[in-house]
């Protein structure tokens, strides 16, 4: 990691220069990306259906559930460019 004076850093940023060489990325965290455990009870037929679909797609049951939930939220909150 290189060092820079605040003004030099700001000027480089304002010019659109790559300032990542001045950043300590060793402790970078994504906001709201920490994992939290959730337990959900499903009937046996739902678990069987999830497992069948997960095998078909080549993913784990957990990954399938995460993908479906994320897709649902994306559908309800489209990104506008």
C-alpha positions, 0 to 999 in steps of 0.5 A: 500500500502506497501512502499519499497526502489527503489532497493528492489522494482527492485530486487523483480520485477527482481525475478518475485515477486508480486510487486503490493502491492507496487503500488498505483492503485487508479489512474491507467488508461488504455492507449487509453481507454478513451471514445470519442463520435462519431455520425454516421448517418445510413439509417433506414433499417440499424438501424432496422437490427442492432436492430434485430441482437442486440436483437438476441444476447441479447446486445444493439445496441451500444454494437453490433456496438462496437463488430463488429468494434473491430472484424474487427480490430482484423481480420486485425491486428492478434496478433502473439505470 
